[in-house]
Structure formats: structure tokens, C-alpha cells
Amino acid sequence: MKAVRYVLYAVIALIVLAVAAVAIAVAVINPNDYKPQIEAAVEKNTNLQLQLEGDIGWSFIPLGLELNQVEATLEGERFVALEQLIAKIDFWSLIAMSPQVNTFLLNGLDARLEVNEQGEGNWARIMPEKSADGSEAPATDGASAEPAPTETADTAEETGGEALNFNVENVEISNASVHYNDKSTGQSVTLEDFTVTASNITLGSEFPLDIRFKVETSQPKFAVDGSISAQLKANQALNEFAMSGLKAVFDMNGEPFGGKSVTAELGGSLAANLENETATLSGFTASLANLSLSTDLNVKGFGDKPALDGKLAISGFSLKQLLSNLGQPAIETEDPDVLKAIALSTNLGGEPGTVALSNLKITLDDTTFNGGGSYNLGTGGLVFDLNGDKLNADRYLPPTPEEGEAAASETAAESDSPAQQTAAASQPETDLLPLETLRTLLLDIDFGLGELIVSNLTINEIKASTTAKDGLLKVDEFSGKLYEGSFGANVTIDARSDNPKWNIRSDVSNVQTLPLLTQLAEVDMLSGGANLKLAVNTNGNRISALRNNAKGDISFNLAEGQFRKMNLTRMACQGIALVNQDSLTTTDWGTTTPFNDMRGTLKIDGNTLNNTDLVAALAGMRLEGNGTVDLEQTNLDYELGLRIVGEIHRDEACRVTEYVENVVIPVECRGNFSEDPAGLCSFDGSRFRDTIKDIAANAARAKAQEEIDRAKAKAEEKVDEARQKAEDKVNEKLQEKLGEEGGKVKDALKGLFGQ
């Protein structure tokens, strides 16, 4: 026990002596006397020139250091400067292994960071290069020295140590600035008025933190005036952190916002446990102008497979107002009241490594979408199922120009010089699909919509199903109901090569063509229930290539329809009247031509559609046709024939005689169908010459038959006359011979003469 006591006395004595020595040194030694030596040491071991212009002060109780007016230059230019540094630590707290920092004050820090034209930063030149003989410059803690191992809380536990009890009474950083200039890009960034204040920093207890700063950039010209305040907390092991009462405000302006001022704000609480790899956001909010987001979120796992549990909401906002607030160009829409009520809410969850959305609700004005989905963080796979009630897409289109504006636009286009028009026409095409991106997509998306209005079409019960994997995109289903009928389609795009292949299939059943064409293209020339099957294959990644390479066919039939704004019966009657050498007396022919079951096949060959088998049943006629449609030139070249198979009209001049029966009255349809589709068809006088030949042949045959019938009738007449004479003669003789009994014999012999 005595030995232990003596050792204890010795330790205490050594501590007392050390304290006394430090106290004497502080009292006797003036650090300002060693400024030249300090400056020389820095200059010797680095490329910096240090100027200690202000006083250096130090104290024992509390243990403190004070520096004033310090500057370091690099290659003759300021690198870093400091107006004042004060650090004070309670001496006895060090003895007790519980350091207590009374004050840490940093004022007037000014750092200058610069990148030259070659992309080299000036901070990389602080340490000297190797000498000519190849020897290494002295190692320092800034560059080449090996970093000292950091003792973590786990390490401390493994070595039997205890977590450090650390306390800071006051921290203040004020009037700090950093200037960054990159000569290789022309970019410059300035951090000014950087201020940090904190007090009563104790591990295991909450303490306040306030940060203020200003940032400016030159490319683009942009400025931020920010402030952050919160209550922070960290445990002694430094593996558990919390932040509460967060309030961050960023006032921004500059070119990205069109010169306008925009405010962004953050708020809420955060807690994180590094050991358990968990984090929690509570009441977290973020806002930008009139856009506001809120979330409560729990995260477990900080690796590549975190597990999420929480909710997310974006409050209703006006997109048009948001763009205006951000100084962005306005979105002009046909309906000025759209894009003013947008909102989103969803629950967050899913298996580890997956972000799953459930009870997803998206509001777009008066349209509501509901559904859910998931995103795999590892594979990038996206699964989505979304269903909406109704959407009028036409409301979101650019507004239709008024008559004056449209005319002015057309006039301006017409007034363009040939060179300008050629330049406009020769603008290079752009790719339709980002092939590299498409090859990486992993999608499984289902979409439904109760009603969609687009291009004046009303489509109901839309269903769409899309998958993508390894560059193969499939629209497995795209269906809906349209004007008393229905349609279905599927599309496959093989983007595994740089020349993607397209396969398109579609079925249309009993879709009424009149409202379809009227509302889609303002063309009301055809009515009837349309049925068609489309099968097209093509390849390419540009519109022109897809058109040029298209191959396939379209089979169609229209039941119980009408040709509108054209009367084919009148055209046929005009030809018949010519044959009959008569004039039509009917004045009201009407403007339609009814038909039954018009059908045919269109062969697709690039931009050209070919048809050779058009046929339709009309009143007293059969419509036959063939021709081509040039989609690129919007040109129609079609020959129709009205074959007369019965009476077609009550007009006497249109009587169907044996001369015109089964002949074809020709009709031609030629011209640009994008201009006046109804005016393209008319009587074909040039082909009527062939019809005249058919009629002449029919007339010759009828004349010959007439002569034959006349001769036959004359011969039969002569036979009947001779027979009558013979009968009369016999009667006369019998009357003479038999007298009164002759009548009875006469009656008995009538049968001999066929009477």
C-alpha cells in the first residue's frame, strides 16, 4: 500500500510540475518573438508565404490561442487570409479527459481557389514538387502524408476505451468568404457573409445551430441568400444524430429564374442511427415558390437495398403560376383554365431495394388518376398501374390562332424567300427513339382511362399495357371503344439494333366513320360502320424511313353507308341519258349515295396505298374501283366504275334499256385529298368512250335480235292466214253438202286445224 501511495504522490507531483512549467512558459515566453521562425518554417516546407501581421496571444487558464491578421500567399497572390482566430479550452477539463471548449471564434476568413487554363487547381501547388535529384519533399499532413487512422466508437470499444465527453460552450464563424475561379470554363463561384453560430454543444444534448451565407455564380448569373437554423443532437459515440426544428430559407434570383426572385424553404425533423442504419424524416416539408411537398419517411438500411415506409404528398398547385413564379416561359393552352390544379399523394413502402407507391392519387385539373407502382433500385425496373376517369387532351393543346393571326402566319410563310423555304424543308430529321436509353428500360406498365377526348375524338374504356426489356418494347394491348364500335392494336419495337424494327397490328370493328372523320379531320364525305384489319411492318428511327420502308395491307369493309356530298346515281344517269338521247328532268338529286357492304384491300408499299378490288352494292348499280393513294403527296388517283345491274332512278331519261344493262359508267377521283376531298370525284368522259362501245355492241345485238323476232313473227302470221283460208273453204263445202247437219260436223272437225 505504501508503494501505491508513493506512486500516486509521484504522479500528482509530476502533474503539478507540468502545470507549473506550462504556466511559467505562458507567462515568460512571448510567441510574437517567434513569428520569423514560424514564417520561415512554413515557407521551407510549402510553397506558401506566411505573414503573421497581427499579434499572437496565448493563455494558460483558460488554455487559449489567439491569432490576428494572418495571410498566406501562393506565387505572389493571396491564397488564404484570416482576420482573427480565438480558441480557448478549459485546462482542467483536459486533465479530466472531458475537454471543454469555451470559445472558438473564426472571423474574416478569405480563401482564393483558382483553376488555370490547363485545369489545374492552385491548391495542388501548395506542396513543393520533387527536387531535381528526385528526392521527396517533406511529408506534411496536407498532401502526401498517410492519413492517421481514425478511432471510431467501435474501435474505442474494441480497444477498451470509452467515448469522449466533448463540450463546446460557444462557436462562431463570421464574415467568411471563399472565391472560386475556373479559367478553363469561365465559371466563378463566390461564397460570402458565411456565418455559423452554435452554443452549449454537448454530446448527448440538443444545441442550436444557425448558418447564414450568400452564394453567387457567373455561369449562369445566379445568387442565393440562405439561412439555416435547427436544433442538433449527437450521442457520445457519434453514431446517432438528430435534427429538429429545421427551418431553411433560400432566396434565389438570376438567369435561371428570368431575373425573378424565388424562395425555397425546408422544414421538419431528421433522426439517423449509423449503427442500426436507420433514418427518419418527420413532418418534413419542402417548398419552391407555390410548390409544396411534405413527407414522413422511415428508412432502414443505407446500402443498395434500403427499405422505405412512409407517405409523400404534393399539395395542389398551379403549374402555370409556378412557371410564372420561376420566370419561365408561359404554357399557352386552348383552355386557359387548365394546369391550375395539380396534386399528388401516395404511400411509400416496398421490399428492401424497392421503392413502392401505393394508394397513389394524381389530380390533373378535373381528372383523377389512381393506382400504384414500384421501382427497383438495383435493376431499374419500373412497374406501374394507373387508371384515370376522364381527360380532355384538346384542352391542353396550344391555342388555335385567330383568323387574322392565321392569315398573317400564312402570308409570312408565303413571303419567305425560296432559299428560306429550302432551308426550312432541308432541316435534318431527328431520331424518334433514344435507342441507348430504350435498351436499358425494364418496364411493365398498365394504363386505363374511362374517357379520352383527343383531336375532337371521344374514346372510351381505354386500356394499354406496355412492357420493355433488353431493347424490346411491346404494346401488348391498346384498346378502346370509339363511336359505337371498338378498336384494338398491338405494337412491337425491336430496338436491339440501330435500325429498329416495327410490327403493328390493329383491328377495328363497326366504328362509325361519319363522326370519326368529321371530328378528326372535318371531312364528312363518308358514313357507315367501318371494319378493318391492319398489318404493317417497317423499320427505321425517323418518320421518313418508317414511311418509306412500310409494307403491309389493310382490309376493310363498310356496312350500310353513304357517300356524302356526291351523288353517284346522278353521274350514272347523266351517262344513261346520253345513250337514250334524252334529257334528265329531275332537279333534286340529293347529295348522298347509299351503299351496302363496300369492301376492299389496300396494299401498303412505302408511302403508296394500292387498291385493286374495291366493290360496293348501290341501288341498281355495283361500284367497282381501283387506284392509288400517295400519302407523302396527299394525292388520290382512283378510277371508279358504276356497273348498271337494274333500274336506278325513276327519271324517264335514266331508264335502263337493254342497251345500257351491265355497262359501266366511269367515275374518276383525282387530286389532293387534303384540300377538297368531296370535290375530287366526277364523271369520267375520257373513259366513257369505252362505255359507248359497250352500249353500241349491246344495241347491235338488240337490233339483230329484233330482226330475227320480226321475221319469225311474219312467218307465223302467214301460217295462221293459210290455215284460216283452208278452214273457211272446208266449212263452205260442208254447208253446201250437209245443210242443217253441217254445223255439227264442223264442230267435230275443228280439232283437225288446231282450233
Secondary structure, DSSP 8 states (H G I E B T S, - for coil): -HHHHHHHHHHHHHHHHHHHHHHHHHHH--GGGGHHHHHHHHHHHSSEEEEE-S-EEEETTTEEEEEEEEEEEETTEEEEEEEEEEEEE-HHHHHTT--EEEEEEEE--EEEEEE-TTS-BGGGGSS----TT-------TTTTS-------HHHHHHTT------EEEEEEEEEEEEEEEETTTTEEEEEEEEEEEEEEEETTS-EEEEEEEEEEEETTEEEEEEEEEEEEEE-TTS-EEEEEEEEEEEEEEEGGGTT-EEEEEEEEEEEEETTTTEEEEEEEEEEETTEEEEEEEEEE-SSSS-EEEEEEEEEEE-HHHHHHHTT------SSTTSSS-EEEEEEEE-STTEEEEEEEEEEETTEEEEEEEEEETTT--EEEEEEEEEEEGGGGS-----HHHHHHHHHHHHHS-HHHHHHHHT-----SS-HHHHHH-EEEEEEEEEEEEETTEEEEEEEEEEEEETTEEEEEEEEEEETTEEEEEEEEEE-SSSS-EEEEEEEEEEEEHHHHHHHHHS--SEEEEEEEEEEEEEE-SSHHHHHHT-EEEEEEEEEEEEEES--HHHHHHHHHHHHTT---------SEEEEEEEEEEEEEETTEEEEEEEEEEETTEEEEEEEEEETTTTEEEEEEEEEE-S---S-GGG---TTTTT-EEEEEEEEETTT-GGGSEEE-HHHHHHHHHHHHHHHHHHHHHHHHHHHHHHHHHHHHHHHHHHHHHHHHHHHHHHGGGHHHHHHHHGGGGT-
